[in-house]
Amino acid sequence: MKKIDLHIHTISTISDSNFKFSIDKLKDYVAGADLDAIAITNHNIFDGMQFWSIREALSIPAFPGIEINLNKCLVLLISDGSNIDEFEEMTAKVTQKITDPSDSISVEEMKSIFGNLDEYLIIPHYDKKPAIHPETLSE
């Protein structure tokens, strides 16, 4: 069985303003949890330079992602990492639209930004507040 953590924050954001990142703590966490892979999924932002430094520092796969305020709830959107520069450009559009913790984008806006959503792993927050709305989940 593979152990993967797809919800790792590494940047202080408007949603995590008191957050402090340490590559050594991340390495300790990965080793202690015996993880086989991770995804970096900060709130409404993706930092390509930081992602590359994390990817190079770890001996396991790291996938680029973003946690998005979507219709007043949260989803993780994770890329396969095949084109990180393009992914960073797309995520910058999310960052521009969400400038306050109460802001969110619609499913249509997410589709407009990322294109074919079938190319991503999308994980809704369903057992966490705010929980995803059934209508958003069906979209």
N, CA, C and O atoms as a GROMACS GRO file, in nm:
protein
  556
    1MET      N    1   0.083  -0.117   0.000
    1MET     CA    2   0.000   0.000   0.000
    1MET      C    3   0.089   0.125   0.000
    1MET      O    4   0.190   0.130   0.071
    2LYS      N    5   0.051   0.224  -0.079
    2LYS     CA    6   0.124   0.351  -0.086
    2LYS      C    7   0.062   0.451   0.011
    2LYS      O    8  -0.060   0.454   0.029
    3LYS      N    9   0.147   0.532   0.073
    3LYS     CA   10   0.102   0.636   0.165
    3LYS      C   11   0.131   0.771   0.101
    3LYS      O   12   0.246   0.804   0.071
    4ILE      N   13   0.026   0.848   0.081
    4ILE     CA   14   0.037   0.976   0.012
    4ILE      C   15  -0.039   1.082   0.091
    4ILE      O   16  -0.152   1.059   0.134
    5ASP      N   17   0.024   1.199   0.108
    5ASP     CA   18  -0.044   1.313   0.169
    5ASP      C   19  -0.064   1.416   0.060
    5ASP      O   20   0.033   1.475   0.011
    6LEU      N   21  -0.188   1.439   0.021
    6LEU     CA   22  -0.220   1.530  -0.089
    6LEU      C   23  -0.264   1.668  -0.041
    6LEU      O   24  -0.322   1.745  -0.117
    7HIS      N   25  -0.236   1.700   0.085
    7HIS     CA   26  -0.284   1.827   0.141
    7HIS      C   27  -0.176   1.889   0.229
    7HIS      O   28  -0.189   1.892   0.352
    8ILE      N   29  -0.071   1.939   0.166
    8ILE     CA   30   0.040   1.999   0.240
    8ILE      C   31   0.050   2.147   0.207
    8ILE      O   32   0.056   2.186   0.090
    9HIS      N   33   0.053   2.229   0.312
    9HIS     CA   34   0.068   2.374   0.298
    9HIS      C   35   0.213   2.412   0.322
    9HIS      O   36   0.279   2.358   0.411
   10THR      N   37   0.262   2.508   0.242
   10THR     CA   38   0.402   2.550   0.254
   10THR      C   39   0.418   2.702   0.248
   10THR      O   40   0.530   2.752   0.254
   11ILE      N   41   0.308   2.776   0.237
   11ILE     CA   42   0.313   2.921   0.221
   11ILE      C   43   0.211   2.986   0.314
   11ILE      O   44   0.098   2.938   0.328
   12SER      N   45   0.251   3.094   0.378
   12SER     CA   46   0.157   3.175   0.454
   12SER      C   47   0.068   3.248   0.355
   12SER      O   48   0.117   3.316   0.265
   13THR      N   49  -0.063   3.235   0.372
   13THR     CA   50  -0.158   3.296   0.279
   13THR      C   51  -0.263   3.375   0.358
   13THR      O   52  -0.258   3.381   0.481
   14ILE      N   53  -0.357   3.436   0.287
   14ILE     CA   54  -0.465   3.507   0.354
   14ILE      C   55  -0.549   3.413   0.440
   14ILE      O   56  -0.615   3.457   0.534
   15SER      N   57  -0.546   3.284   0.409
   15SER     CA   58  -0.621   3.186   0.488
   15SER      C   59  -0.536   3.123   0.598
   15SER      O   60  -0.591   3.071   0.696
   16ASP      N   61  -0.404   3.128   0.584
   16ASP     CA   62  -0.309   3.070   0.682
   16ASP      C   63  -0.204   3.175   0.717
   16ASP      O   64  -0.085   3.153   0.691
   17SER      N   65  -0.244   3.287   0.774
   17SER     CA   66  -0.151   3.399   0.790
   17SER      C   67  -0.039   3.374   0.891
   17SER      O   68   0.064   3.441   0.885
   18ASN      N   69  -0.056   3.282   0.982
   18ASN     CA   70   0.047   3.257   1.084
   18ASN      C   71   0.134   3.136   1.052
   18ASN      O   72   0.205   3.087   1.140
   19PHE      N   73   0.130   3.089   0.930
   19PHE     CA   74   0.199   2.967   0.892
   19PHE      C   75   0.346   2.994   0.865
   19PHE      O   76   0.380   3.092   0.798
   20LYS      N   77   0.434   2.908   0.916
   20LYS     CA   78   0.578   2.918   0.887
   20LYS      C   79   0.624   2.784   0.831
   20LYS      O   80   0.602   2.679   0.892
   21PHE      N   81   0.690   2.788   0.714
   21PHE     CA   82   0.735   2.667   0.647
   21PHE      C   83   0.881   2.638   0.679
   21PHE      O   84   0.963   2.729   0.688
   22SER      N   85   0.910   2.510   0.695
   22SER     CA   86   1.048   2.464   0.715
   22SER      C   87   1.068   2.338   0.632
   22SER      O   88   0.996   2.240   0.649
   23ILE      N   89   1.166   2.341   0.542
   23ILE     CA   90   1.194   2.222   0.461
   23ILE      C   91   1.240   2.107   0.550
   23ILE      O   92   1.211   1.991   0.521
   24ASP      N   93   1.312   2.138   0.658
   24ASP     CA   94   1.357   2.032   0.748
   24ASP      C   95   1.239   1.965   0.818
   24ASP      O   96   1.238   1.843   0.835
   25LYS      N   97   1.140   2.044   0.860
   25LYS     CA   98   1.020   1.986   0.922
   25LYS      C   99   0.942   1.902   0.820
   25LYS      O  100   0.888   1.797   0.855
   26LEU      N  101   0.936   1.948   0.696
   26LEU     CA  102   0.868   1.870   0.593
   26LEU      C  103   0.941   1.737   0.571
   26LEU      O  104   0.877   1.632   0.562
   27LYS      N  105   1.073   1.741   0.563
   27LYS     CA  106   1.151   1.618   0.547
   27LYS      C  107   1.127   1.523   0.664
   27LYS      O  108   1.110   1.403   0.645
   28ASP      N  109   1.127   1.578   0.787
   28ASP     CA  110   1.101   1.495   0.905
   28ASP      C  111   0.962   1.433   0.899
   28ASP      O  112   0.944   1.316   0.932
   29TYR      N  113   0.863   1.512   0.858
   29TYR     CA  114   0.726   1.463   0.847
   29TYR      C  115   0.717   1.350   0.744
   29TYR      O  116   0.658   1.246   0.771
   30VAL      N  117   0.775   1.372   0.627
   30VAL     CA  118   0.772   1.272   0.520
   30VAL      C  119   0.838   1.142   0.566
   30VAL      O  120   0.785   1.033   0.544
   31ALA      N  121   0.953   1.154   0.631
   31ALA     CA  122   1.025   1.034   0.679
   31ALA      C  123   0.948   0.967   0.792
   31ALA      O  124   0.932   0.844   0.793
   32GLY      N  125   0.900   1.045   0.888
   32GLY     CA  126   0.829   0.990   1.003
   32GLY      C  127   0.699   0.922   0.967
   32GLY      O  128   0.660   0.823   1.029
   33ALA      N  129   0.631   0.976   0.866
   33ALA     CA  130   0.504   0.917   0.821
   33ALA      C  131   0.528   0.810   0.716
   33ALA      O  132   0.433   0.744   0.671
   34ASP      N  133   0.652   0.792   0.676
   34ASP     CA  134   0.689   0.693   0.573
   34ASP      C  135   0.606   0.712   0.445
   34ASP      O  136   0.550   0.617   0.390
   35LEU      N  137   0.600   0.838   0.400
   35LEU     CA  138   0.519   0.872   0.282
   35LEU      C  139   0.589   0.832   0.153
   35LEU      O  140   0.712   0.834   0.143
   36ASP      N  141   0.508   0.796   0.054
   36ASP     CA  142   0.558   0.761  -0.079
   36ASP      C  143   0.545   0.876  -0.178
   36ASP      O  144   0.609   0.875  -0.283
   37ALA      N  145   0.461   0.976  -0.146
   37ALA     CA  146   0.443   1.093  -0.233
   37ALA      C  147   0.366   1.199  -0.155
   37ALA      O  148   0.299   1.170  -0.055
   38ILE      N  149   0.376   1.323  -0.203
   38ILE     CA  150   0.300   1.434  -0.145
   38ILE      C  151   0.250   1.525  -0.256
   38ILE      O  152   0.294   1.515  -0.371
   39ALA      N  153   0.157   1.613  -0.221
   39ALA     CA  154   0.116   1.722  -0.309
   39ALA      C  155   0.120   1.850  -0.228
   39ALA      O  156   0.078   1.854  -0.112
   40ILE      N  157   0.171   1.955  -0.289
   40ILE     CA  158   0.175   2.088  -0.228
   40ILE      C  159   0.047   2.160  -0.270
   40ILE      O  160   0.027   2.188  -0.388
   41THR      N  161  -0.039   2.191  -0.173
   41THR     CA  162  -0.171   2.247  -0.204
   41THR      C  163  -0.200   2.366  -0.112
   41THR      O  164  -0.280   2.355  -0.019
   42ASN      N  165  -0.137   2.478  -0.139
   42ASN     CA  166  -0.160   2.599  -0.061
   42ASN      C  167  -0.292   2.663  -0.099
   42ASN      O  168  -0.346   2.641  -0.208
   43HIS      N  169  -0.344   2.744  -0.006
   43HIS     CA  170  -0.472   2.812  -0.028
   43HIS      C  171  -0.460   2.915  -0.140
   43HIS      O  172  -0.396   3.019  -0.123
   44ASN      N  173  -0.522   2.886  -0.253
   44ASN     CA  174  -0.541   2.981  -0.364
   44ASN      C  175  -0.411   3.039  -0.420
   44ASN      O  176  -0.412   3.148  -0.476
   45ILE      N  177  -0.301   2.966  -0.406
   45ILE     CA  178  -0.172   3.013  -0.457
   45ILE      C  179  -0.081   2.894  -0.484
   45ILE      O  180  -0.087   2.792  -0.416
   46PHE      N  181   0.003   2.909  -0.585
   46PHE     CA  182   0.106   2.810  -0.615
   46PHE      C  183   0.234   2.886  -0.645
   46PHE      O  184   0.234   2.978  -0.726
   47ASP      N  185   0.342   2.847  -0.581
   47ASP     CA  186   0.472   2.909  -0.600
   47ASP      C  187   0.564   2.808  -0.668
   47ASP      O  188   0.614   2.716  -0.603
   48GLY      N  189   0.586   2.826  -0.797
   48GLY     CA  190   0.667   2.732  -0.874
   48GLY      C  191   0.810   2.721  -0.825
   48GLY      O  192   0.864   2.610  -0.819
   49MET      N  193   0.873   2.832  -0.790
   49MET     CA  194   1.012   2.827  -0.742
   49MET      C  195   1.022   2.748  -0.612
   49MET      O  196   1.111   2.665  -0.596
   50GLN      N  197   0.930   2.774  -0.520
   50GLN     CA  198   0.932   2.699  -0.395
   50GLN      C  199   0.903   2.551  -0.421
   50GLN      O  200   0.964   2.463  -0.361
   51PHE      N  201   0.808   2.525  -0.512
   51PHE     CA  202   0.774   2.386  -0.544
   51PHE      C  203   0.897   2.311  -0.595
   51PHE      O  204   0.924   2.199  -0.552
   52TRP      N  205   0.973   2.374  -0.689
   52TRP     CA  206   1.093   2.308  -0.743
   52TRP      C  207   1.194   2.281  -0.632
   52TRP      O  208   1.258   2.175  -0.632
   53SER      N  209   1.211   2.373  -0.539
   53SER     CA  210   1.308   2.350  -0.432
   53SER      C  211   1.263   2.237  -0.340
   53SER      O  212   1.345   2.158  -0.293
   54ILE      N  213   1.134   2.228  -0.316
   54ILE     CA  214   1.081   2.116  -0.235
   54ILE      C  215   1.099   1.985  -0.310
   54ILE      O  216   1.143   1.886  -0.252
   55ARG      N  217   1.064   1.985  -0.436
   55ARG     CA  218   1.075   1.862  -0.517
   55ARG      C  219   1.220   1.812  -0.519
   55ARG      O  220   1.244   1.692  -0.508
   56GLU      N  221   1.315   1.904  -0.532
   56GLU     CA  222   1.456   1.866  -0.535
   56GLU      C  223   1.506   1.819  -0.400
   56GLU      O  224   1.597   1.736  -0.393
   57ALA      N  225   1.448   1.870  -0.291
   57ALA     CA  226   1.494   1.836  -0.156
   57ALA      C  227   1.443   1.700  -0.108
   57ALA      O  228   1.500   1.641  -0.017
   58LEU      N  229   1.336   1.651  -0.169
   58LEU     CA  230   1.275   1.526  -0.125
   58LEU      C  231   1.315   1.410  -0.213
   58LEU      O  232   1.347   1.428  -0.331
   59SER      N  233   1.314   1.292  -0.156
   59SER     CA  234   1.346   1.171  -0.233
   59SER      C  235   1.221   1.100  -0.283
   59SER      O  236   1.230   0.993  -0.344
   60ILE      N  237   1.104   1.159  -0.258
   60ILE     CA  238   0.978   1.101  -0.304
   60ILE      C  239   0.914   1.197  -0.404
   60ILE      O  240   0.950   1.315  -0.408
   61PRO      N  241   0.819   1.150  -0.485
   61PRO     CA  242   0.750   1.241  -0.578
   61PRO      C  243   0.670   1.348  -0.503
   61PRO      O  244   0.607   1.320  -0.400
   62ALA      N  245   0.675   1.470  -0.557
   62ALA     CA  246   0.593   1.581  -0.507
   62ALA      C  247   0.514   1.634  -0.625
   62ALA      O  248   0.570   1.662  -0.731
   63PHE      N  249   0.383   1.648  -0.607
   63PHE     CA  250   0.295   1.694  -0.713
   63PHE      C  251   0.250   1.837  -0.687
   63PHE      O  252   0.225   1.873  -0.572
   64PRO      N  253   0.239   1.918  -0.792
   64PRO     CA  254   0.190   2.054  -0.775
   64PRO      C  255   0.039   2.057  -0.763
   64PRO      O  256  -0.032   1.984  -0.833
   65GLY      N  257  -0.009   2.141  -0.673
   65GLY     CA  258  -0.153   2.152  -0.656
   65GLY      C  259  -0.189   2.287  -0.597
   65GLY      O  260  -0.103   2.372  -0.573
   66ILE      N  261  -0.318   2.304  -0.574
   66ILE     CA  262  -0.370   2.427  -0.516
   66ILE      C  263  -0.500   2.393  -0.445
   66ILE      O  264  -0.579   2.313  -0.494
   67GLU      N  265  -0.521   2.455  -0.329
   67GLU     CA  266  -0.649   2.443  -0.260
   67GLU      C  267  -0.730   2.567  -0.296
   67GLU      O  268  -0.687   2.680  -0.270
   68ILE      N  269  -0.845   2.546  -0.357
   68ILE     CA  270  -0.922   2.656  -0.415
   68ILE      C  271  -1.051   2.680  -0.337
   68ILE      O  272  -1.124   2.586  -0.303
   69ASN      N  273  -1.078   2.808  -0.309
   69ASN     CA  274  -1.209   2.847  -0.256
   69ASN      C  275  -1.305   2.840  -0.374
   69ASN      O  276  -1.302   2.926  -0.462
   70LEU      N  277  -1.389   2.740  -0.374
   70LEU     CA  278  -1.481   2.715  -0.486
   70LEU      C  279  -1.624   2.718  -0.434
   70LEU      O  280  -1.662   2.634  -0.352
   71ASN      N  281  -1.703   2.813  -0.482
   71ASN     CA  282  -1.844   2.824  -0.440
   71ASN      C  283  -1.858   2.820  -0.288
   71ASN      O  284  -1.943   2.749  -0.234
   72LYS      N  285  -1.775   2.898  -0.220
   72LYS     CA  286  -1.779   2.910  -0.074
   72LYS      C  287  -1.745   2.781  -0.001
   72LYS      O  288  -1.780   2.764   0.116
   73CYS      N  289  -1.677   2.689  -0.070
   73CYS     CA  290  -1.626   2.570  -0.004
   73CYS      C  291  -1.483   2.549  -0.056
   73CYS      O  292  -1.429   2.638  -0.120
   74LEU      N  293  -1.422   2.434  -0.030
   74LEU     CA  294  -1.283   2.413  -0.066
   74LEU      C  295  -1.265   2.284  -0.146
   74LEU      O  296  -1.328   2.182  -0.117
   75VAL      N  297  -1.178   2.291  -0.248
   75VAL     CA  298  -1.138   2.171  -0.321
   75VAL      C  299  -0.987   2.175  -0.341
   75VAL      O  300  -0.927   2.282  -0.353
   76LEU      N  301  -0.927   2.058  -0.344
   76LEU     CA  302  -0.787   2.045  -0.383
   76LEU      C  303  -0.785   2.011  -0.531
   76LEU      O  304  -0.860   1.924  -0.576
   77LEU      N  305  -0.701   2.079  -0.608
   77LEU     CA  306  -0.682   2.049  -0.750
   77LEU      C  307  -0.535   2.017  -0.767
   77LEU      O  308  -0.449   2.101  -0.741
   78ILE      N  309  -0.506   1.894  -0.811
   78ILE     CA  310  -0.368   1.846  -0.818
   78ILE      C  311  -0.334   1.807  -0.961
   78ILE      O  312  -0.409   1.736  -1.027
   79SER      N  313  -0.219   1.855  -1.006
   79SER     CA  314  -0.170   1.828  -1.141
   79SER      C  315  -0.074   1.709  -1.139
   79SER      O  316  -0.019   1.673  -1.034
   80ASP      N  317  -0.054   1.650  -1.256
   80ASP     CA  318   0.045   1.542  -1.265
   80ASP      C  319   0.188   1.596  -1.270
   80ASP      O  320   0.284   1.519  -1.262
   81GLY      N  321   0.202   1.728  -1.282
   81GLY     CA  322   0.334   1.790  -1.280
   81GLY      C  323   0.406   1.789  -1.414
   81GLY      O  324   0.526   1.815  -1.420
   82SER      N  325   0.334   1.758  -1.521
   82SER     CA  326   0.398   1.749  -1.652
   82SER      C  327   0.432   1.886  -1.710
   82SER      O  328   0.521   1.895  -1.795
   83ASN      N  329   0.364   1.992  -1.667
   83ASN     CA  330   0.394   2.127  -1.716
   83ASN      C  331   0.373   2.227  -1.602
   83ASN      O  332   0.269   2.292  -1.593
   84ILE      N  333   0.472   2.237  -1.517
   84ILE     CA  334   0.460   2.319  -1.398
   84ILE      C  335   0.452   2.468  -1.432
   84ILE      O  336   0.380   2.542  -1.365
   85ASP      N  337   0.523   2.512  -1.534
   85ASP     CA  338   0.515   2.654  -1.572
   85ASP      C  339   0.373   2.693  -1.613
   85ASP      O  340   0.324   2.798  -1.572
   86GLU      N  341   0.308   2.609  -1.693
   86GLU     CA  342   0.170   2.636  -1.734
   86GLU      C  343   0.076   2.630  -1.614
   86GLU      O  344  -0.015   2.712  -1.601
   87PHE      N  345   0.099   2.533  -1.526
   87PHE     CA  346   0.017   2.520  -1.406
   87PHE      C  347   0.031   2.646  -1.320
   87PHE      O  348  -0.068   2.694  -1.265
   88GLU      N  349   0.152   2.698  -1.307
   88GLU     CA  350   0.173   2.820  -1.228
   88GLU      C  351   0.098   2.938  -1.290
   88GLU      O  352   0.042   3.020  -1.217
   89GLU      N  353   0.097   2.949  -1.422
   89GLU     CA  354   0.023   3.056  -1.488
   89GLU      C  355  -0.127   3.046  -1.460
   89GLU      O  356  -0.193   3.146  -1.435
   90MET      N  357  -0.180   2.923  -1.464
   90MET     CA  358  -0.322   2.904  -1.438
   90MET      C  359  -0.356   2.937  -1.293
   90MET      O  360  -0.455   3.004  -1.266
   91THR      N  361  -0.273   2.889  -1.201
   91THR     CA  362  -0.302   2.914  -1.060
   91THR      C  363  -0.291   3.062  -1.025
   91THR      O  364  -0.357   3.109  -0.932
   92ALA      N  365  -0.208   3.136  -1.098
   92ALA     CA  366  -0.197   3.281  -1.074
   92ALA      C  367  -0.331   3.350  -1.100
   92ALA      O  368  -0.361   3.452  -1.037
   93LYS      N  369  -0.410   3.295  -1.190
   93LYS     CA  370  -0.543   3.352  -1.217
   93LYS      C  371  -0.635   3.333  -1.097
   93LYS      O  372  -0.719   3.418  -1.068
   94VAL      N  373  -0.620   3.220  -1.029
   94VAL     CA  374  -0.698   3.196  -0.907
   94VAL      C  375  -0.656   3.298  -0.800
   94VAL      O  376  -0.740   3.359  -0.734
   95THR      N  377  -0.525   3.314  -0.785
   95THR     CA  378  -0.472   3.407  -0.685
   95THR      C  379  -0.522   3.548  -0.709
   95THR      O  380  -0.552   3.620  -0.614
   96GLN      N  381  -0.532   3.590  -0.835
   96GLN     CA  382  -0.581   3.723  -0.868
   96GLN      C  383  -0.728   3.740  -0.831
   96GLN      O  384  -0.770   3.849  -0.793
   97LYS      N  385  -0.806   3.633  -0.843
   97LYS     CA  386  -0.949   3.642  -0.817
   97LYS      C  387  -0.983   3.631  -0.668
   97LYS      O  388  -1.086   3.682  -0.624
   98ILE      N  389  -0.898   3.565  -0.591
   98ILE     CA  390  -0.928   3.543  -0.450
   98ILE      C  391  -0.830   3.623  -0.366
   98ILE      O  392  -0.717   3.580  -0.341
   99THR      N  393  -0.875   3.740  -0.322
   99THR     CA  394  -0.788   3.831  -0.247
   99THR      C  395  -0.831   3.847  -0.102
   99THR      O  396  -0.767   3.919  -0.025
  100ASP      N  397  -0.939   3.778  -0.065
  100ASP     CA  398  -0.992   3.782   0.071
  100ASP      C  399  -1.038   3.641   0.105
  100ASP      O  400  -1.087   3.570   0.017
  101PRO      N  401  -1.022   3.597   0.230
  101PRO     CA  402  -1.063   3.460   0.265
  101PRO      C  403  -1.209   3.427   0.232
  101PRO      O  404  -1.243   3.310   0.214
  102SER      N  405  -1.294   3.528   0.223
  102SER     CA  406  -1.435   3.504   0.193
  102SER      C  407  -1.462   3.497   0.042
  102SER      O  408  -1.573   3.461   0.002
  103ASP      N  409  -1.365   3.530  -0.042
  103ASP     CA  410  -1.382   3.522  -0.187
  103ASP      C  411  -1.381   3.377  -0.233
  103ASP      O  412  -1.323   3.291  -0.167
  104SER      N  413  -1.444   3.352  -0.346
  104SER     CA  414  -1.436   3.219  -0.409
  104SER      C  415  -1.464   3.234  -0.557
  104SER      O  416  -1.515   3.337  -0.602
  105ILE      N  417  -1.428   3.131  -0.631
  105ILE     CA  418  -1.459   3.129  -0.773
  105ILE      C  419  -1.568   3.025  -0.797
  105ILE      O  420  -1.593   2.939  -0.712
  106SER      N  421  -1.631   3.033  -0.913
  106SER     CA  422  -1.736   2.938  -0.950
  106SER      C  423  -1.673   2.819  -1.023
  106SER      O  424  -1.556   2.823  -1.062
  107VAL      N  425  -1.751   2.715  -1.039
  107VAL     CA  426  -1.704   2.599  -1.116
  107VAL      C  427  -1.674   2.642  -1.259
  107VAL      O  428  -1.576   2.596  -1.318
  108GLU      N  429  -1.757   2.729  -1.315
  108GLU     CA  430  -1.733   2.777  -1.452
  108GLU      C  431  -1.601   2.852  -1.461
  108GLU      O  432  -1.526   2.836  -1.558
  109GLU      N  433  -1.571   2.934  -1.361
  109GLU     CA  434  -1.442   3.005  -1.361
  109GLU      C  435  -1.326   2.906  -1.350
  109GLU      O  436  -1.223   2.922  -1.415
  110MET      N  437  -1.342   2.803  -1.268
  110MET     CA  438  -1.238   2.703  -1.254
  110MET      C  439  -1.215   2.631  -1.387
  110MET      O  440  -1.101   2.607  -1.426
  111LYS      N  441  -1.323   2.597  -1.456
  111LYS     CA  442  -1.312   2.534  -1.587
  111LYS      C  443  -1.245   2.628  -1.687
  111LYS      O  444  -1.164   2.584  -1.769
  112SER      N  445  -1.279   2.755  -1.681
  112SER     CA  446  -1.220   2.854  -1.771
  112SER      C  447  -1.069   2.867  -1.747
  112SER      O  448  -0.991   2.882  -1.841
  113ILE      N  449  -1.029   2.860  -1.623
  113ILE     CA  450  -0.887   2.874  -1.588
  113ILE      C  451  -0.809   2.747  -1.622
  113ILE      O  452  -0.702   2.755  -1.683
  114PHE      N  453  -0.860   2.632  -1.583
  114PHE     CA  454  -0.782   2.507  -1.593
  114PHE      C  455  -0.818   2.421  -1.714
  114PHE      O  456  -0.749   2.323  -1.742
  115GLY      N  457  -0.923   2.457  -1.787
  115GLY     CA  458  -0.960   2.378  -1.904
  115GLY      C  459  -1.025   2.248  -1.865
  115GLY      O  460  -1.111   2.244  -1.777
  116ASN      N  461  -0.984   2.140  -1.929
  116ASN     CA  462  -1.041   2.009  -1.905
  116ASN      C  463  -1.007   1.961  -1.764
  116ASN      O  464  -0.893   1.923  -1.737
  117LEU      N  465  -1.105   1.962  -1.676
  117LEU     CA  466  -1.081   1.924  -1.537
  117LEU      C  467  -1.052   1.775  -1.521
  117LEU      O  468  -1.004   1.733  -1.416
  118ASP      N  469  -1.080   1.696  -1.624
  118ASP     CA  470  -1.047   1.553  -1.619
  118ASP      C  471  -0.897   1.529  -1.615
  118ASP      O  472  -0.852   1.418  -1.587
  119GLU      N  473  -0.818   1.633  -1.643
  119GLU     CA  474  -0.672   1.620  -1.642
  119GLU      C  475  -0.614   1.636  -1.501
  119GLU      O  476  -0.493   1.626  -1.483
  120TYR      N  477  -0.700   1.661  -1.403
  120TYR     CA  478  -0.654   1.686  -1.266
  120TYR      C  479  -0.723   1.592  -1.170
  120TYR      O  480  -0.831   1.540  -1.196
  121LEU      N  481  -0.658   1.570  -1.058
  121LEU     CA  482  -0.721   1.504  -0.945
  121LEU      C  483  -0.787   1.615  -0.864
  121LEU      O  484  -0.719   1.708  -0.820
  122ILE      N  485  -0.917   1.607  -0.844
  122ILE     CA  486  -0.990   1.708  -0.769
  122ILE      C  487  -1.054   1.640  -0.648
  122ILE      O  488  -1.130   1.544  -0.661
  123ILE      N  489  -1.020   1.692  -0.530
  123ILE     CA  490  -1.067   1.633  -0.406
  123ILE      C  491  -1.146   1.739  -0.329
  123ILE      O  492  -1.089   1.839  -0.286
  124PRO      N  493  -1.275   1.719  -0.311
  124PRO     CA  494  -1.355   1.817  -0.236
  124PRO      C  495  -1.340   1.797  -0.086
  124PRO      O  496  -1.318   1.686  -0.038
  125HIS      N  497  -1.352   1.907  -0.012
  125HIS     CA  498  -1.364   1.898   0.134
  125HIS      C  499  -1.509   1.861   0.160
  125HIS      O  500  -1.599   1.939   0.130
  126TYR      N  501  -1.531   1.746   0.213
  126TYR     CA  502  -1.669   1.705   0.240
  126TYR      C  503  -1.693   1.678   0.387
  126TYR      O  504  -1.807   1.685   0.434
  127ASP      N  505  -1.588   1.647   0.461
  127ASP     CA  506  -1.604   1.620   0.602
  127ASP      C  507  -1.533   1.728   0.683
  127ASP      O  508  -1.478   1.702   0.791
  128LYS      N  509  -1.534   1.849   0.629
  128LYS     CA  510  -1.463   1.961   0.688
  128LYS      C  511  -1.544   2.087   0.660
  128LYS      O  512  -1.616   2.092   0.560
  129LYS      N  513  -1.534   2.186   0.745
  129LYS     CA  514  -1.610   2.309   0.721
  129LYS      C  515  -1.522   2.408   0.647
  129LYS      O  516  -1.405   2.422   0.683
  130PRO      N  517  -1.571   2.477   0.546
  130PRO     CA  518  -1.707   2.456   0.494
  130PRO      C  519  -1.712   2.335   0.402
  130PRO      O  520  -1.626   2.317   0.316
  131ALA      N  521  -1.814   2.253   0.421
  131ALA     CA  522  -1.832   2.133   0.338
  131ALA      C  523  -1.878   2.173   0.199
  131ALA      O  524  -1.940   2.277   0.180
  132ILE      N  525  -1.845   2.089   0.103
  132ILE     CA  526  -1.884   2.117  -0.036
  132ILE      C  527  -2.035   2.100  -0.052
  132ILE      O  528  -2.095   2.009   0.005
  133HIS      N  529  -2.094   2.189  -0.128
  133HIS     CA  530  -2.238   2.183  -0.154
  133HIS      C  531  -2.266   2.071  -0.256
  133HIS      O  532  -2.188   2.053  -0.349
  134PRO      N  533  -2.375   1.998  -0.240
  134PRO     CA  534  -2.408   1.890  -0.335
  134PRO      C  535  -2.415   1.940  -0.481
  134PRO      O  536  -2.376   1.869  -0.573
  135GLU      N  537  -2.466   2.062  -0.500
  135GLU     CA  538  -2.475   2.117  -0.636
  135GLU      C  539  -2.336   2.137  -0.697
  135GLU      O  540  -2.313   2.109  -0.815
  136THR      N  541  -2.244   2.187  -0.616
  136THR     CA  542  -2.106   2.207  -0.662
  136THR      C  543  -2.041   2.074  -0.693
  136THR      O  544  -1.970   2.061  -0.792
  137LEU      N  545  -2.064   1.978  -0.610
  137LEU     CA  546  -2.008   1.844  -0.630
  137LEU      C  547  -2.057   1.782  -0.760
  137LEU      O  548  -1.981   1.716  -0.830
  138SER      N  549  -2.184   1.802  -0.791
  138SER     CA  550  -2.238   1.745  -0.915
  138SER      C  551  -2.184   1.815  -1.039
  138SER      O  552  -2.174   1.755  -1.146
  139GLU      N  553  -2.147   1.944  -1.024
  139GLU     CA  554  -2.089   2.018  -1.138
  139GLU      C  555  -1.951   1.964  -1.168
  139GLU      O  556  -1.884   2.011  -1.260
   0.00000   0.00000   0.00000
